[in-house]
Amino acid sequence: MNAALLHRRQDPRPAPGPTPVIQTDRLTLRSHRLGDADAIVESLSDFAVTRMMARVPAPYDRQDALDWLVPRASGIDRNWTLAITEKDDVHIGVVAIELRHGRWNLSYWLNRYYWRRGFMGEAVSATLERFGRRMPETSVHSGVFVDNPASLKLQERLGFRITGCTEVYSFARNTMVPHVETVLSPGERPASKVA
């Protein structure tokens, strides 16, 4: 039996259920497909994007994308790792809520050419709203590198509060980076317009 399936069956912690498809005014958030690899490589080959992420190497190539996509596209992952697409279904980013170290964590990124259009706020808000319906008593943790004030502003607008500051290793930067820790408590999730 596949070890991931065995672990999934034995894990007693509640899970939010299958990854949903979420429609917003401008976006479709959906499960990943292996066909998203080239678009992911295009986005994560941009150091302006990867420098704000902890677990993504630089340079980033197609094999990195496939290694990341296979477990997510398999359908056995209990986490929500949603591809952000416009109506043309082209992959432009990710919003994820993943169980790490016993708590649910929000992470996200967006291709640089889609920044400053409100897409990330729309995607994260809709994902948190849906997650909140499935896991209403669950806190969601997140954080940002200290040199990413736009992401911290987004989180604060969505109801996250700062809980502390640590250092996190960034693979892209190849160094430890100061990291602001945040949490969104139950009942603080934003209302979202989702279709």
C-alpha positions in Angstrom: 0.0 0.0 0.0 1.2 3.5 -0.8 2.8 5.1 2.3 1.0 8.4 1.8 -2.4 6.6 1.7 -1.6 4.6 4.8 -0.6 7.8 6.7 -3.7 9.5 5.5 -5.9 6.7 6.7 -4.2 6.6 10.1 -4.1 10.4 10.7 -7.0 11.1 13.2 -6.9 14.9 12.8 -9.9 16.4 11.0 -9.3 17.5 7.4 -11.3 20.0 5.3 -12.2 17.3 2.7 -11.4 17.2 -1.0 -9.9 20.3 -2.7 -12.8 22.3 -4.0 -13.2 24.3 -7.2 -13.8 27.9 -6.1 -15.2 30.6 -8.5 -14.8 34.3 -7.7 -15.7 37.3 -9.9 -12.5 37.0 -11.9 -10.8 33.8 -10.9 -11.2 30.0 -10.8 -9.3 28.2 -8.1 -8.9 24.5 -8.9 -6.8 21.4 -8.2 -3.4 21.2 -9.9 -2.7 19.3 -13.1 0.6 18.0 -14.5 -0.1 20.3 -17.4 0.5 23.3 -15.1 4.2 22.6 -15.0 5.4 25.0 -17.6 3.4 27.9 -16.2 4.7 27.2 -12.7 8.3 27.2 -14.1 7.7 30.5 -15.8 6.4 32.0 -12.6 9.0 30.6 -10.2 11.9 31.3 -12.5 11.4 34.9 -11.5 13.5 35.7 -8.4 11.2 38.5 -7.5 8.6 35.8 -6.8 10.8 33.0 -5.2 12.7 35.4 -2.9 9.6 35.8 -0.9 9.1 32.1 -0.4 10.8 29.8 2.0 10.7 26.4 0.4 11.3 27.1 -3.3 14.8 26.8 -4.7 16.4 29.2 -7.2 16.9 28.5 -10.0 13.7 26.7 -10.5 13.3 24.2 -13.3 10.7 21.9 -14.9 11.8 18.9 -12.8 11.3 20.9 -9.6 7.8 21.7 -10.9 7.0 18.1 -11.7 8.4 16.9 -8.3 6.0 19.4 -6.6 3.0 18.7 -8.8 2.9 14.8 -8.8 1.7 14.5 -5.2 -0.7 17.4 -5.6 -2.2 16.2 -8.9 -2.6 12.7 -7.6 -5.7 13.4 -5.5 -4.3 11.8 -2.3 -3.1 15.0 -0.7 -5.3 16.0 2.3 -4.1 19.7 1.9 -5.7 22.3 -0.3 -3.2 23.5 -2.9 -5.3 25.5 -5.4 -4.1 26.7 -8.8 -5.1 30.3 -9.3 -6.4 30.8 -12.9 -8.2 33.4 -14.8 -11.2 32.4 -17.0 -8.7 31.1 -19.6 -7.6 28.4 -17.1 -3.9 29.4 -17.4 -2.0 28.8 -14.1 -0.9 32.2 -12.6 -0.3 31.3 -8.9 -1.1 29.2 -5.9 -3.1 29.6 -2.7 -2.6 26.7 -0.3 -3.8 25.7 3.2 -1.6 22.8 4.4 -1.2 20.9 7.6 2.3 21.4 8.8 3.6 20.6 12.3 0.1 19.9 13.6 -1.5 23.2 12.4 -3.1 24.6 9.3 -0.9 27.0 7.4 -1.8 29.4 4.6 0.7 30.1 1.8 0.4 31.8 -1.6 2.3 33.2 -4.5 1.4 34.9 -7.8 3.2 35.4 -11.1 4.7 38.9 -11.0 2.7 40.1 -14.1 -0.5 39.8 -12.1 0.6 41.8 -9.0 -1.3 44.9 -7.9 -4.6 43.9 -9.5 -6.2 42.5 -6.3 -6.1 38.9 -7.5 -4.3 37.6 -4.5 -6.7 39.2 -2.0 -9.6 37.8 -4.0 -8.1 34.2 -4.1 -7.0 34.1 -0.5 -10.3 35.6 0.8 -12.3 33.0 -1.1 -10.1 30.1 0.0 -10.3 31.2 3.6 -14.1 31.6 3.4 -14.5 28.1 2.0 -12.0 26.6 4.5 -13.9 28.3 7.3 -17.1 26.6 6.3 -15.5 23.2 6.4 -13.3 23.8 9.4 -15.1 26.5 11.4 -13.2 26.0 14.7 -9.7 25.9 13.2 -7.1 28.7 13.3 -5.0 29.3 10.2 -1.4 30.3 10.6 0.8 32.1 8.1 3.5 34.7 7.9 5.7 36.8 5.7 9.3 37.7 5.3 9.9 41.2 6.9 10.8 42.7 3.5 7.4 41.8 2.1 5.1 44.5 3.5 2.5 44.1 0.7 1.8 40.5 1.8 1.7 41.5 5.5 -0.8 44.3 4.6 -3.0 41.7 2.7 -3.0 39.4 5.7 -3.9 42.2 8.1 -6.7 43.2 5.9 -8.0 39.7 6.0 -8.0 39.6 9.8 -4.6 37.9 10.6 -2.8 39.3 13.6 0.9 39.2 14.3 2.0 36.7 16.9 5.8 37.1 16.8 8.9 37.1 14.7 11.3 34.3 13.9 13.9 33.5 11.3 13.1 31.1 8.5 15.6 29.6 6.0 14.9 30.7 2.4 16.1 28.2 -0.2 16.0 30.9 -3.0 18.1 33.3 -1.0 20.2 30.6 0.6 20.1 32.3 4.0 18.0 32.8 7.2 15.5 35.6 6.8 13.5 37.4 9.5 9.8 36.2 9.3 6.7 37.8 10.8 4.4 35.1 12.2 0.6 35.6 11.9 -2.6 33.8 12.8 -6.3 34.0 11.8 -8.5 32.9 14.6 -11.9 31.2 14.1 -14.6 33.7 13.6 -12.2 36.3 12.1 -12.3 34.9 8.5 -13.5 37.4 5.9 -16.7 37.1 4.1 -16.1 36.4 0.4 -18.1 36.7 -2.8 -17.9 33.2 -4.3 -20.0 31.7 -7.0 
